[in-house]
Each structure stands twice: as structure tokens, then as C-alpha cells.
């Protein structure tokens, strides 16, 4: 997940935070997504979300995962191959934007259908960029397209499973070494080469 991916999610979250629709899932869910960006190979990842704790886990196809506690505004990058946990200020800034979003304009565009579910489509305009999102009534993002200063992206849910998410899935593994990096470093390391 690179800087554009973070920016895409950041663009989506602030716009939704002040709008009438629910923008975080109201129940536990696992979502498979495909992220496409111009000139790059599409990437697949899985989002697990625990509604009670407002915790998210993003499982990458590349063997690492991100743990985000939206309530506390913290995020960590877990690298199992290195037995390391990176404190991720880049991702933590995203959780703060989700919780402190403002000034977005939301325009309903009708309904959509992705991953077997119906959703409400919206045009989003905020200080970060513009986009369109399709949200289920219970806050699951099924589709998002947007652009900002870092480029454009298209995020599409390919499957959605409403199932309880164990709190243990959102806890950092015991015994992993902590690593602290300055802002910008994590996003730079995750850039495709």
C-alpha cells in the first residue's frame, strides 16, 4: 500500500465523515477489494473490520498487514517475515483524518451494485480531491473512484462477508520487534518498484 493508496482512502474517509451516510461499517465484516491505478498492476487486499472496537486490519497479498485502531488514531504495519512491527505515522495520520474530517460536499447519484450488494452512490468533493463512492446502508464501501494531487485510483469490492471478527485479529503479534520510522518512510518503502 503506497502513498496514493493512503491518499485514496484519506480522500474517501473525510468526505464521508460529514455526510449523511454511514461511512464506517456498523457491523463486523470482511471485504475483498481490488485497487487499480493507471499504469500499475491491479492489487488485491482484504479488509477485516470489528465494529465494536472500530479496528481495521488490511491484509496485503505481499505478506504484510496494517492494523488500524480508528478510535485511538493509531496504525501499525506488521511484517511477519521480519518479526517486526513498524509504528506507522503515515497510516496513523489517515486514522486521524477519518475521525476529524470536515468540509466535504456530498451529492447523491443514485444506486449501484457491487459484490452482490446494493449501495448508494455519491459524488464527493473536499479539499483533498474529488471522487465517487458507493456505500451500503451499514457503511461498507463497495466502490470508490477518485483523484487528488497524487493521482487517481479505483477501489472495488469483489466480495463482502458479514461475520464476527475476533478481537485477536486486530492485536499486534507478541514477541515482534518494534521499529519506529519517520513520516513518509513507510509509504516510500511500499511503493511498487
ZALO-922196 format. One record per atom (N, C-alpha, C): residue number from 1; chain; atom name; x, y, z. Coordinates in nm, 3 decimals, always signed. Layout:
<recs>
{NUM,A,CA,{X,Y,Z}} ...
</recs>
This chain:
<recs>
{1,A,N,{+0.086,-0.116,+0.000}} {1,A,CA,{+0.000,+0.000,+0.000}} {1,A,C,{+0.090,+0.123,+0.000}} {2,A,N,{+0.079,+0.206,-0.101}} {2,A,CA,{+0.169,+0.320,-0.110}} {2,A,C,{+0.098,+0.450,-0.077}} {3,A,N,{+0.165,+0.560,-0.102}} {3,A,CA,{+0.113,+0.692,-0.069}} {3,A,C,{-0.020,+0.720,-0.139}} {4,A,N,{-0.031,+0.684,-0.267}} {4,A,CA,{-0.156,+0.707,-0.339}} {4,A,C,{-0.269,+0.627,-0.277}} {5,A,N,{-0.243,+0.504,-0.236}} {5,A,CA,{-0.346,+0.424,-0.171}} {5,A,C,{-0.391,+0.492,-0.043}} {6,A,N,{-0.297,+0.538,+0.037}} {6,A,CA,{-0.332,+0.609,+0.160}} {6,A,C,{-0.412,+0.734,+0.129}} {7,A,N,{-0.370,+0.807,+0.028}} {7,A,CA,{-0.440,+0.929,-0.010}} {7,A,C,{-0.580,+0.897,-0.059}} {8,A,N,{-0.594,+0.789,-0.136}} {8,A,CA,{-0.725,+0.748,-0.183}} {8,A,C,{-0.817,+0.720,-0.066}} {9,A,N,{-0.769,+0.645,+0.031}} {9,A,CA,{-0.850,+0.616,+0.149}} {9,A,C,{-0.876,+0.742,+0.230}} {10,A,N,{-0.777,+0.829,+0.239}} {10,A,CA,{-0.795,+0.955,+0.312}} {10,A,C,{-0.897,+1.044,+0.244}} {11,A,N,{-0.896,+1.047,+0.111}} {11,A,CA,{-0.993,+1.126,+0.037}} {11,A,C,{-1.133,+1.073,+0.063}} {12,A,N,{-1.147,+0.944,+0.062}} {12,A,CA,{-1.277,+0.884,+0.082}} {12,A,C,{-1.329,+0.909,+0.223}} {13,A,N,{-1.248,+0.883,+0.323}} {13,A,CA,{-1.293,+0.891,+0.461}} {13,A,C,{-1.338,+1.029,+0.505}} {14,A,N,{-1.262,+1.136,+0.482}} {14,A,CA,{-1.308,+1.267,+0.525}} {14,A,C,{-1.438,+1.308,+0.457}} {15,A,N,{-1.451,+1.275,+0.333}} {15,A,CA,{-1.572,+1.314,+0.263}} {15,A,C,{-1.694,+1.246,+0.323}} {16,A,N,{-1.676,+1.125,+0.367}} {16,A,CA,{-1.788,+1.051,+0.422}} {16,A,C,{-1.817,+1.089,+0.566}} {17,A,N,{-1.719,+1.138,+0.638}} {17,A,CA,{-1.736,+1.164,+0.780}} {17,A,C,{-1.843,+1.267,+0.809}} {18,A,N,{-1.860,+1.369,+0.724}} {18,A,CA,{-1.957,+1.474,+0.749}} {18,A,C,{-2.084,+1.457,+0.670}} {19,A,N,{-2.097,+1.352,+0.598}} {19,A,CA,{-2.213,+1.331,+0.515}} {19,A,C,{-2.318,+1.250,+0.590}} {20,A,N,{-2.439,+1.253,+0.537}} {20,A,CA,{-2.547,+1.178,+0.598}} {20,A,C,{-2.523,+1.027,+0.600}} {21,A,N,{-2.459,+0.969,+0.497}} {21,A,CA,{-2.444,+0.823,+0.501}} {21,A,C,{-2.346,+0.777,+0.608}} {22,A,N,{-2.367,+0.654,+0.649}} {22,A,CA,{-2.274,+0.590,+0.741}} {22,A,C,{-2.147,+0.559,+0.663}} {23,A,N,{-2.029,+0.592,+0.717}} {23,A,CA,{-1.905,+0.573,+0.642}} {23,A,C,{-1.811,+0.471,+0.703}} {24,A,N,{-1.843,+0.421,+0.821}} {24,A,CA,{-1.769,+0.308,+0.878}} {24,A,C,{-1.870,+0.197,+0.900}} {25,A,N,{-1.830,+0.073,+0.878}} {25,A,CA,{-1.926,-0.037,+0.896}} {25,A,C,{-1.985,-0.038,+1.037}} {26,A,N,{-2.114,-0.063,+1.044}} {26,A,CA,{-2.182,-0.070,+1.173}} {26,A,C,{-2.185,-0.212,+1.228}} {27,A,N,{-2.133,-0.307,+1.151}} {27,A,CA,{-2.121,-0.444,+1.200}} {27,A,C,{-1.994,-0.506,+1.144}} {28,A,N,{-1.952,-0.616,+1.205}} {28,A,CA,{-1.828,-0.682,+1.164}} {28,A,C,{-1.839,-0.731,+1.020}} {29,A,N,{-1.727,-0.718,+0.948}} {29,A,CA,{-1.730,-0.752,+0.807}} {29,A,C,{-1.590,-0.786,+0.757}} {30,A,N,{-1.584,-0.870,+0.654}} {30,A,CA,{-1.461,-0.899,+0.580}} {30,A,C,{-1.490,-0.865,+0.434}} {31,A,N,{-1.405,-0.781,+0.374}} {31,A,CA,{-1.426,-0.737,+0.237}} {31,A,C,{-1.300,-0.763,+0.155}} {32,A,N,{-1.318,-0.824,+0.039}} {32,A,CA,{-1.209,-0.841,-0.057}} {32,A,C,{-1.218,-0.725,-0.155}} {33,A,N,{-1.106,-0.656,-0.177}} {33,A,CA,{-1.103,-0.541,-0.267}} {33,A,C,{-1.000,-0.561,-0.377}} {34,A,N,{-1.024,-0.494,-0.489}} {34,A,CA,{-0.924,-0.476,-0.594}} {34,A,C,{-0.900,-0.326,-0.607}} {35,A,N,{-0.772,-0.288,-0.604}} {35,A,CA,{-0.732,-0.148,-0.619}} {35,A,C,{-0.658,-0.134,-0.751}} {36,A,N,{-0.711,-0.049,-0.839}} {36,A,CA,{-0.649,-0.026,-0.970}} {36,A,C,{-0.606,+0.120,-0.980}} {37,A,N,{-0.484,+0.139,-1.035}} {37,A,CA,{-0.431,+0.274,-1.060}} {37,A,C,{-0.371,+0.276,-1.199}} {38,A,N,{-0.383,+0.387,-1.269}} {38,A,CA,{-0.328,+0.396,-1.405}} {38,A,C,{-0.180,+0.358,-1.409}} {39,A,N,{-0.145,+0.274,-1.506}} {39,A,CA,{-0.005,+0.237,-1.525}} {39,A,C,{+0.049,+0.136,-1.428}} {40,A,N,{-0.036,+0.080,-1.341}} {40,A,CA,{+0.010,-0.019,-1.244}} {40,A,C,{-0.078,-0.142,-1.249}} {41,A,N,{-0.022,-0.253,-1.208}} {41,A,CA,{-0.098,-0.377,-1.199}} {41,A,C,{-0.198,-0.363,-1.083}} {42,A,N,{-0.320,-0.408,-1.106}} {42,A,CA,{-0.422,-0.404,-1.000}} {42,A,C,{-0.377,-0.489,-0.882}} {43,A,N,{-0.408,-0.443,-0.762}} {43,A,CA,{-0.371,-0.516,-0.639}} {43,A,C,{-0.497,-0.559,-0.565}} {44,A,N,{-0.490,-0.677,-0.507}} {44,A,CA,{-0.599,-0.728,-0.425}} {44,A,C,{-0.559,-0.722,-0.279}} {45,A,N,{-0.654,-0.692,-0.193}} {45,A,CA,{-0.629,-0.697,-0.050}} {45,A,C,{-0.760,-0.725,+0.023}} {46,A,N,{-0.747,-0.761,+0.148}} {46,A,CA,{-0.862,-0.793,+0.231}} {46,A,C,{-0.870,-0.694,+0.346}} {47,A,N,{-0.991,-0.643,+0.372}} {47,A,CA,{-1.016,-0.558,+0.487}} {47,A,C,{-1.102,-0.635,+0.586}} {48,A,N,{-1.055,-0.648,+0.710}} {48,A,CA,{-1.135,-0.702,+0.819}} {48,A,C,{-1.171,-0.584,+0.908}} {49,A,N,{-1.295,-0.579,+0.957}} {49,A,CA,{-1.336,-0.466,+1.040}} {49,A,C,{-1.417,-0.517,+1.158}} {50,A,N,{-1.379,-0.472,+1.279}} {50,A,CA,{-1.451,-0.501,+1.402}} {50,A,C,{-1.524,-0.374,+1.442}} {51,A,N,{-1.656,-0.374,+1.430}} {51,A,CA,{-1.735,-0.253,+1.454}} {51,A,C,{-1.731,-0.209,+1.600}} {52,A,N,{-1.731,-0.302,+1.694}} {52,A,CA,{-1.734,-0.267,+1.836}} {52,A,C,{-1.610,-0.190,+1.879}} {53,A,N,{-1.494,-0.227,+1.825}} {53,A,CA,{-1.368,-0.162,+1.865}} {53,A,C,{-1.320,-0.060,+1.762}} {54,A,N,{-1.392,-0.044,+1.651}} {54,A,CA,{-1.351,+0.042,+1.540}} {54,A,C,{-1.207,+0.010,+1.499}} {55,A,N,{-1.181,-0.119,+1.482}} {55,A,CA,{-1.048,-0.166,+1.442}} {55,A,C,{-1.054,-0.224,+1.302}} {56,A,N,{-0.950,-0.195,+1.224}} {56,A,CA,{-0.940,-0.246,+1.088}} {56,A,C,{-0.809,-0.321,+1.072}} {57,A,N,{-0.813,-0.423,+0.989}} {57,A,CA,{-0.692,-0.495,+0.952}} {57,A,C,{-0.695,-0.509,+0.800}} {58,A,N,{-0.589,-0.462,+0.736}} {58,A,CA,{-0.577,-0.471,+0.591}} {58,A,C,{-0.468,-0.572,+0.561}} {59,A,N,{-0.508,-0.686,+0.504}} {59,A,CA,{-0.415,-0.793,+0.469}} {59,A,C,{-0.370,-0.776,+0.325}} {60,A,N,{-0.241,-0.758,+0.305}} {60,A,CA,{-0.183,-0.741,+0.173}} {60,A,C,{-0.152,-0.878,+0.113}} {61,A,N,{-0.155,-0.884,-0.018}} {61,A,CA,{-0.115,-1.007,-0.088}} {61,A,C,{+0.036,-1.027,-0.081}} {62,A,N,{+0.109,-0.929,-0.029}} {62,A,CA,{+0.255,-0.935,-0.024}} {62,A,C,{+0.309,-0.980,+0.111}} {63,A,N,{+0.222,-1.027,+0.200}} {63,A,CA,{+0.268,-1.085,+0.325}} {63,A,C,{+0.271,-0.993,+0.445}} {64,A,N,{+0.246,-0.866,+0.429}} {64,A,CA,{+0.239,-0.776,+0.544}} {64,A,C,{+0.094,-0.737,+0.566}} {65,A,N,{+0.066,-0.678,+0.681}} {65,A,CA,{-0.068,-0.626,+0.705}} {65,A,C,{-0.061,-0.502,+0.792}} {66,A,N,{-0.167,-0.423,+0.784}} {66,A,CA,{-0.178,-0.299,+0.860}} {66,A,C,{-0.288,-0.317,+0.963}} {67,A,N,{-0.259,-0.280,+1.087}} {67,A,CA,{-0.358,-0.277,+1.194}} {67,A,C,{-0.389,-0.131,+1.222}} {68,A,N,{-0.516,-0.095,+1.219}} {68,A,CA,{-0.556,+0.044,+1.247}} {68,A,C,{-0.662,+0.046,+1.355}} {69,A,N,{-0.638,+0.125,+1.459}} {69,A,CA,{-0.737,+0.148,+1.562}} {69,A,C,{-0.790,+0.289,+1.540}} {70,A,N,{-0.907,+0.299,+1.478}} {70,A,CA,{-0.961,+0.430,+1.443}} {70,A,C,{-0.998,+0.511,+1.566}} {71,A,N,{-1.044,+0.444,+1.670}} {71,A,CA,{-1.081,+0.513,+1.794}} {71,A,C,{-0.961,+0.583,+1.857}} {72,A,N,{-0.846,+0.517,+1.856}} {72,A,CA,{-0.724,+0.573,+1.917}} {72,A,C,{-0.638,+0.649,+1.818}} {73,A,N,{-0.671,+0.644,+1.689}} {73,A,CA,{-0.592,+0.714,+1.588}} {73,A,C,{-0.453,+0.658,+1.571}} {74,A,N,{-0.441,+0.526,+1.581}} {74,A,CA,{-0.310,+0.461,+1.569}} {74,A,C,{-0.312,+0.355,+1.460}} {75,A,N,{-0.196,+0.336,+1.399}} {75,A,CA,{-0.182,+0.230,+1.299}} {75,A,C,{-0.042,+0.172,+1.307}} {76,A,N,{-0.035,+0.043,+1.273}} {76,A,CA,{+0.093,-0.028,+1.274}} {76,A,C,{+0.101,-0.115,+1.149}} {77,A,N,{+0.221,-0.124,+1.095}} {77,A,CA,{+0.250,-0.212,+0.983}} {77,A,C,{+0.318,-0.335,+1.041}} {78,A,N,{+0.259,-0.453,+1.020}} {78,A,CA,{+0.314,-0.577,+1.073}} {78,A,C,{+0.382,-0.653,+0.959}} {79,A,N,{+0.510,-0.684,+0.982}} {79,A,CA,{+0.592,-0.755,+0.883}} {79,A,C,{+0.628,-0.892,+0.939}} {80,A,N,{+0.543,-0.994,+0.919}} {80,A,CA,{+0.569,-1.126,+0.976}} {80,A,C,{+0.703,-1.186,+0.933}} {81,A,N,{+0.746,-1.165,+0.810}} {81,A,CA,{+0.872,-1.222,+0.762}} {81,A,C,{+0.992,-1.169,+0.840}} {82,A,N,{+0.980,-1.048,+0.894}} {82,A,CA,{+1.088,-0.987,+0.971}} {82,A,C,{+1.062,-0.992,+1.121}} {83,A,N,{+0.948,-1.048,+1.162}} {83,A,CA,{+0.906,-1.047,+1.302}} {83,A,C,{+0.916,-0.906,+1.358}} {84,A,N,{+0.860,-0.811,+1.282}} {84,A,CA,{+0.870,-0.669,+1.319}} {84,A,C,{+0.735,-0.601,+1.309}} {85,A,N,{+0.719,-0.500,+1.394}} {85,A,CA,{+0.602,-0.413,+1.391}} {85,A,C,{+0.652,-0.271,+1.373}} {86,A,N,{+0.609,-0.208,+1.265}} {86,A,CA,{+0.651,-0.072,+1.236}} {86,A,C,{+0.542,+0.024,+1.282}} {87,A,N,{+0.578,+0.115,+1.372}} {87,A,CA,{+0.484,+0.220,+1.408}} {87,A,C,{+0.471,+0.307,+1.284}} {88,A,N,{+0.350,+0.324,+1.236}} {88,A,CA,{+0.329,+0.382,+1.104}} {88,A,C,{+0.261,+0.518,+1.111}} {89,A,N,{+0.339,+0.625,+1.125}} {89,A,CA,{+0.277,+0.757,+1.131}} {89,A,C,{+0.200,+0.791,+1.003}} {90,A,N,{+0.242,+0.738,+0.889}} {90,A,CA,{+0.169,+0.763,+0.764}} {90,A,C,{+0.026,+0.711,+0.775}} {91,A,N,{+0.010,+0.591,+0.827}} {91,A,CA,{-0.121,+0.532,+0.841}} {91,A,C,{-0.197,+0.592,+0.959}} {92,A,N,{-0.125,+0.627,+1.065}} {92,A,CA,{-0.190,+0.690,+1.181}} {92,A,C,{-0.251,+0.823,+1.142}} {93,A,N,{-0.185,+0.898,+1.054}} {93,A,CA,{-0.240,+1.025,+1.007}} {93,A,C,{-0.373,+1.001,+0.934}} {94,A,N,{-0.384,+0.890,+0.863}} {94,A,CA,{-0.508,+0.857,+0.795}} {94,A,C,{-0.620,+0.834,+0.896}} {95,A,N,{-0.593,+0.763,+1.005}} {95,A,CA,{-0.698,+0.740,+1.104}} {95,A,C,{-0.743,+0.871,+1.166}} {96,A,N,{-0.651,+0.965,+1.185}} {96,A,CA,{-0.687,+1.096,+1.238}} {96,A,C,{-0.777,+1.170,+1.140}} {97,A,N,{-0.746,+1.163,+1.010}} {97,A,CA,{-0.830,+1.229,+0.910}} {97,A,C,{-0.971,+1.171,+0.910}} {98,A,N,{-0.983,+1.041,+0.928}} {98,A,CA,{-1.115,+0.978,+0.931}} {98,A,C,{-1.195,+1.035,+1.047}} {99,A,N,{-1.132,+1.050,+1.162}} {99,A,CA,{-1.202,+1.096,+1.281}} {99,A,C,{-1.224,+1.247,+1.286}} {100,A,N,{-1.145,+1.325,+1.213}} {100,A,CA,{-1.156,+1.471,+1.220}} {100,A,C,{-1.189,+1.533,+1.085}} {101,A,N,{-1.260,+1.464,+1.003}} {101,A,CA,{-1.289,+1.511,+0.868}} {101,A,C,{-1.391,+1.624,+0.868}} {102,A,N,{-1.373,+1.718,+0.772}} {102,A,CA,{-1.472,+1.824,+0.757}} {102,A,C,{-1.466,+1.885,+0.618}} {103,A,N,{-1.564,+1.970,+0.589}} {103,A,CA,{-1.571,+2.049,+0.465}} {103,A,C,{-1.595,+1.970,+0.337}} {104,A,N,{-1.643,+1.849,+0.346}} {104,A,CA,{-1.672,+1.772,+0.225}} {104,A,C,{-1.813,+1.804,+0.176}} {105,A,N,{-1.829,+1.799,+0.045}} {105,A,CA,{-1.962,+1.813,-0.013}} {105,A,C,{-2.002,+1.678,-0.072}} {106,A,N,{-2.122,+1.637,-0.043}} {106,A,CA,{-2.173,+1.507,-0.083}} {106,A,C,{-2.298,+1.523,-0.168}} {107,A,N,{-2.300,+1.460,-0.283}} {107,A,CA,{-2.417,+1.468,-0.371}} {107,A,C,{-2.461,+1.326,-0.406}} {108,A,N,{-2.584,+1.287,-0.369}} {108,A,CA,{-2.633,+1.154,-0.406}} {108,A,C,{-2.645,+1.141,-0.558}} {109,A,N,{-2.609,+1.024,-0.610}} {109,A,CA,{-2.610,+1.000,-0.754}} {109,A,C,{-2.699,+0.883,-0.795}} {110,A,N,{-2.766,+0.820,-0.701}} {110,A,CA,{-2.847,+0.703,-0.734}} {110,A,C,{-2.788,+0.578,-0.671}} {111,A,N,{-2.835,+0.464,-0.717}} {111,A,CA,{-2.789,+0.338,-0.658}} {111,A,C,{-2.688,+0.269,-0.748}} {112,A,N,{-2.614,+0.178,-0.688}} {112,A,CA,{-2.517,+0.096,-0.758}} {112,A,C,{-2.526,-0.047,-0.707}} {113,A,N,{-2.447,-0.134,-0.767}} {113,A,CA,{-2.449,-0.276,-0.728}} {113,A,C,{-2.310,-0.334,-0.748}} {114,A,N,{-2.249,-0.378,-0.639}} {114,A,CA,{-2.115,-0.438,-0.642}} {114,A,C,{-2.113,-0.554,-0.544}} {115,A,N,{-2.037,-0.657,-0.576}} {115,A,CA,{-2.016,-0.772,-0.487}} {115,A,C,{-2.149,-0.830,-0.438}} {116,A,N,{-2.251,-0.825,-0.522}} {116,A,CA,{-2.380,-0.882,-0.487}} {116,A,C,{-2.465,-0.797,-0.395}} {117,A,N,{-2.424,-0.674,-0.367}} {117,A,CA,{-2.497,-0.587,-0.275}} {117,A,C,{-2.535,-0.455,-0.343}} {118,A,N,{-2.645,-0.398,-0.299}} {118,A,CA,{-2.688,-0.267,-0.346}} {118,A,C,{-2.627,-0.159,-0.259}} {119,A,N,{-2.592,-0.046,-0.321}} {119,A,CA,{-2.532,+0.064,-0.247}} {119,A,C,{-2.581,+0.197,-0.302}} {120,A,N,{-2.564,+0.301,-0.223}} {120,A,CA,{-2.597,+0.437,-0.265}} {120,A,C,{-2.471,+0.504,-0.317}} {121,A,N,{-2.479,+0.560,-0.439}} {121,A,CA,{-2.365,+0.629,-0.499}} {121,A,C,{-2.366,+0.776,-0.460}} {122,A,N,{-2.246,+0.831,-0.438}} {122,A,CA,{-2.230,+0.972,-0.402}} {122,A,C,{-2.113,+1.033,-0.477}} {123,A,N,{-2.127,+1.159,-0.514}} {123,A,CA,{-2.014,+1.238,-0.561}} {123,A,C,{-1.956,+1.306,-0.438}} {124,A,N,{-1.823,+1.304,-0.426}} {124,A,CA,{-1.755,+1.360,-0.310}} {124,A,C,{-1.660,+1.469,-0.358}} {125,A,N,{-1.666,+1.584,-0.294}} {125,A,CA,{-1.571,+1.691,-0.322}} {125,A,C,{-1.523,+1.744,-0.189}} {126,A,N,{-1.391,+1.745,-0.168}} {126,A,CA,{-1.334,+1.805,-0.047}} {126,A,C,{-1.200,+1.867,-0.081}} {127,A,N,{-1.130,+1.915,+0.018}} {127,A,CA,{-1.004,+1.986,-0.005}} {127,A,C,{-0.893,+1.894,-0.057}} {128,A,N,{-0.908,+1.763,-0.044}} {128,A,CA,{-0.806,+1.669,-0.089}} {128,A,C,{-0.822,+1.628,-0.235}} {129,A,N,{-0.945,+1.636,-0.288}} {129,A,CA,{-0.968,+1.594,-0.425}} {129,A,C,{-1.115,+1.567,-0.449}} {130,A,N,{-1.142,+1.489,-0.553}} {130,A,CA,{-1.280,+1.455,-0.587}} {130,A,C,{-1.291,+1.304,-0.605}} {131,A,N,{-1.413,+1.255,-0.591}} {131,A,CA,{-1.433,+1.113,-0.610}} {131,A,C,{-1.580,+1.077,-0.612}} {132,A,N,{-1.605,+0.949,-0.631}} {132,A,CA,{-1.738,+0.893,-0.620}} {132,A,C,{-1.727,+0.767,-0.537}} {133,A,N,{-1.826,+0.747,-0.450}} {133,A,CA,{-1.827,+0.629,-0.365}} {133,A,C,{-1.965,+0.566,-0.369}} {134,A,N,{-1.968,+0.435,-0.347}} {134,A,CA,{-2.093,+0.362,-0.336}} {134,A,C,{-2.091,+0.289,-0.203}} {135,A,N,{-2.186,+0.323,-0.115}} {135,A,CA,{-2.188,+0.273,+0.023}} {135,A,C,{-2.314,+0.195,+0.052}} {136,A,N,{-2.298,+0.086,+0.126}} {136,A,CA,{-2.414,+0.013,+0.174}} {136,A,C,{-2.478,+0.093,+0.287}} {137,A,N,{-2.604,+0.066,+0.319}} {137,A,CA,{-2.667,+0.138,+0.430}} {137,A,C,{-2.596,+0.118,+0.564}} {138,A,N,{-2.520,+0.007,+0.577}} {138,A,CA,{-2.449,-0.017,+0.703}} {138,A,C,{-2.301,+0.023,+0.695}} {139,A,N,{-2.265,+0.105,+0.597}} {139,A,CA,{-2.134,+0.169,+0.596}} {139,A,C,{-2.020,+0.098,+0.527}} {140,A,N,{-2.046,-0.003,+0.447}} {140,A,CA,{-1.938,-0.071,+0.376}} {140,A,C,{-1.918,-0.003,+0.240}} {141,A,N,{-1.794,+0.035,+0.212}} {141,A,CA,{-1.759,+0.093,+0.083}} {141,A,C,{-1.749,-0.020,-0.019}} {142,A,N,{-1.836,-0.017,-0.119}} {142,A,CA,{-1.832,-0.119,-0.223}} {142,A,C,{-1.755,-0.073,-0.346}} {143,A,N,{-1.751,+0.057,-0.368}} {143,A,CA,{-1.676,+0.109,-0.482}} {143,A,C,{-1.635,+0.253,-0.454}} {144,A,N,{-1.516,+0.288,-0.499}} {144,A,CA,{-1.467,+0.425,-0.488}} {144,A,C,{-1.376,+0.454,-0.605}} {145,A,N,{-1.397,+0.567,-0.669}} {145,A,CA,{-1.304,+0.619,-0.768}} {145,A,C,{-1.272,+0.761,-0.728}} {146,A,N,{-1.148,+0.800,-0.743}} {146,A,CA,{-1.113,+0.936,-0.705}} {146,A,C,{-0.979,+0.978,-0.756}} {147,A,N,{-0.956,+1.108,-0.743}} {147,A,CA,{-0.826,+1.163,-0.782}} {147,A,C,{-0.790,+1.278,-0.691}} {148,A,N,{-0.660,+1.295,-0.675}} {148,A,CA,{-0.606,+1.405,-0.596}} {148,A,C,{-0.470,+1.440,-0.654}} {149,A,N,{-0.392,+1.515,-0.580}} {149,A,CA,{-0.260,+1.558,-0.628}} {149,A,C,{-0.165,+1.441,-0.654}} {150,A,N,{-0.191,+1.324,-0.596}} {150,A,CA,{-0.103,+1.208,-0.612}} {150,A,C,{-0.146,+1.117,-0.727}} {151,A,N,{-0.261,+1.144,-0.788}} {151,A,CA,{-0.307,+1.060,-0.897}} {151,A,C,{-0.450,+1.015,-0.878}} {152,A,N,{-0.484,+0.905,-0.943}} {152,A,CA,{-0.620,+0.853,-0.934}} {152,A,C,{-0.617,+0.706,-0.898}} {153,A,N,{-0.732,+0.658,-0.851}} {153,A,CA,{-0.743,+0.519,-0.812}} {153,A,C,{-0.888,+0.474,-0.824}} {154,A,N,{-0.905,+0.343,-0.836}} {154,A,CA,{-1.037,+0.281,-0.845}} {154,A,C,{-1.036,+0.161,-0.751}} {155,A,N,{-1.122,+0.164,-0.651}} {155,A,CA,{-1.130,+0.059,-0.549}} {155,A,C,{-1.265,-0.009,-0.563}} {156,A,N,{-1.265,-0.142,-0.578}} {156,A,CA,{-1.390,-0.216,-0.598}} {156,A,C,{-1.394,-0.338,-0.506}} {157,A,N,{-1.503,-0.352,-0.433}} {157,A,CA,{-1.524,-0.472,-0.351}} {157,A,C,{-1.563,-0.586,-0.444}} {158,A,N,{-1.497,-0.701,-0.424}} {158,A,CA,{-1.530,-0.819,-0.504}} {158,A,C,{-1.608,-0.922,-0.423}} {159,A,N,{-1.600,-0.915,-0.290}} {159,A,CA,{-1.683,-0.999,-0.204}} {159,A,C,{-1.695,-0.934,-0.067}} {160,A,N,{-1.811,-0.953,-0.006}} {160,A,CA,{-1.839,-0.898,+0.127}} {160,A,C,{-1.900,-1.010,+0.210}} {161,A,N,{-1.841,-1.034,+0.328}} {161,A,CA,{-1.892,-1.137,+0.418}} {161,A,C,{-1.913,-1.076,+0.555}} {162,A,N,{-2.038,-1.074,+0.598}} {162,A,CA,{-2.069,-1.025,+0.732}} {162,A,C,{-2.051,-1.142,+0.828}} {163,A,N,{-1.947,-1.133,+0.908}} {163,A,CA,{-1.915,-1.239,+1.003}} {163,A,C,{-1.842,-1.179,+1.122}} {164,A,N,{-1.861,-1.233,+1.242}} {164,A,CA,{-1.790,-1.178,+1.358}} {164,A,C,{-1.639,-1.180,+1.336}} {165,A,N,{-1.573,-1.072,+1.377}} {165,A,CA,{-1.427,-1.060,+1.367}} {165,A,C,{-1.368,-1.064,+1.507}} {166,A,N,{-1.285,-1.161,+1.533}} {166,A,CA,{-1.223,-1.178,+1.664}} {166,A,C,{-1.131,-1.061,+1.695}} {167,A,N,{-1.138,-1.010,+1.817}} {167,A,CA,{-1.053,-0.900,+1.860}} {167,A,C,{-0.906,-0.937,+1.844}} {168,A,N,{-0.872,-1.065,+1.856}} {168,A,CA,{-0.733,-1.108,+1.844}} {168,A,C,{-0.674,-1.080,+1.705}} {169,A,N,{-0.758,-1.074,+1.602}} {169,A,CA,{-0.711,-1.044,+1.466}} {169,A,C,{-0.655,-0.902,+1.455}} {170,A,N,{-0.689,-0.816,+1.551}} {170,A,CA,{-0.652,-0.675,+1.544}} {170,A,C,{-0.545,-0.637,+1.645}} {171,A,N,{-0.487,-0.739,+1.709}} {171,A,CA,{-0.380,-0.716,+1.808}} {171,A,C,{-0.246,-0.746,+1.743}} {172,A,N,{-0.144,-0.665,+1.773}} {172,A,CA,{-0.011,-0.695,+1.720}} {172,A,C,{+0.040,-0.827,+1.776}} {173,A,N,{+0.113,-0.904,+1.698}} {173,A,CA,{+0.165,-1.032,+1.747}} {173,A,C,{+0.266,-1.011,+1.861}} {174,A,N,{+0.260,-1.098,+1.958}} {174,A,CA,{+0.355,-1.092,+2.070}} {174,A,C,{+0.494,-1.131,+2.022}} {175,A,N,{+0.595,-1.068,+2.078}} {175,A,CA,{+0.733,-1.104,+2.050}} {175,A,C,{+0.793,-1.041,+1.926}} {176,A,N,{+0.717,-0.961,+1.854}} {176,A,CA,{+0.772,-0.894,+1.736}} {176,A,C,{+0.847,-0.769,+1.780}} {177,A,N,{+0.958,-0.738,+1.712}} {177,A,CA,{+1.040,-0.622,+1.747}} {177,A,C,{+0.976,-0.494,+1.695}} {178,A,N,{+0.968,-0.390,+1.779}} {178,A,CA,{+0.913,-0.262,+1.733}} {178,A,C,{+1.016,-0.182,+1.653}} {179,A,N,{+0.970,-0.118,+1.548}} {179,A,CA,{+1.055,-0.031,+1.466}} {179,A,C,{+0.981,+0.101,+1.450}} {180,A,N,{+1.050,+0.212,+1.472}} {180,A,CA,{+0.991,+0.344,+1.454}} {180,A,C,{+1.056,+0.412,+1.334}} {181,A,N,{+0.974,+0.459,+1.242}} {181,A,CA,{+1.022,+0.527,+1.123}} {181,A,C,{+0.959,+0.666,+1.114}} {182,A,N,{+1.028,+0.762,+1.056}} {182,A,CA,{+0.970,+0.895,+1.041}} {182,A,C,{+0.858,+0.896,+0.938}} {183,A,N,{+0.769,+0.996,+0.946}} {183,A,CA,{+0.661,+1.007,+0.848}} {183,A,C,{+0.715,+1.007,+0.705}} {184,A,N,{+0.643,+0.940,+0.617}} {184,A,CA,{+0.682,+0.932,+0.476}} {184,A,C,{+0.763,+0.809,+0.442}} {185,A,N,{+0.831,+0.752,+0.539}} {185,A,CA,{+0.919,+0.638,+0.513}} {185,A,C,{+0.840,+0.513,+0.476}} {186,A,N,{+0.734,+0.484,+0.551}} {186,A,CA,{+0.657,+0.363,+0.525}} {186,A,C,{+0.596,+0.369,+0.385}} {187,A,N,{+0.535,+0.480,+0.350}} {187,A,CA,{+0.475,+0.493,+0.217}} {187,A,C,{+0.580,+0.477,+0.108}} {188,A,N,{+0.698,+0.533,+0.129}} {188,A,CA,{+0.806,+0.520,+0.030}} {188,A,C,{+0.852,+0.376,+0.016}} {189,A,N,{+0.860,+0.303,+0.127}} {189,A,CA,{+0.903,+0.164,+0.123}} {189,A,C,{+0.803,+0.074,+0.050}} {190,A,N,{+0.676,+0.110,+0.057}} {190,A,CA,{+0.572,+0.027,-0.002}} {190,A,C,{+0.542,+0.063,-0.147}} {191,A,N,{+0.613,+0.160,-0.202}} {191,A,CA,{+0.594,+0.196,-0.343}} {191,A,C,{+0.631,+0.078,-0.431}} {192,A,N,{+0.552,+0.052,-0.536}} {192,A,CA,{+0.590,-0.054,-0.629}} {192,A,C,{+0.718,-0.015,-0.703}} {193,A,N,{+0.802,-0.113,-0.730}} {193,A,CA,{+0.928,-0.087,-0.800}} {193,A,C,{+0.928,-0.150,-0.935}} 
</recs>
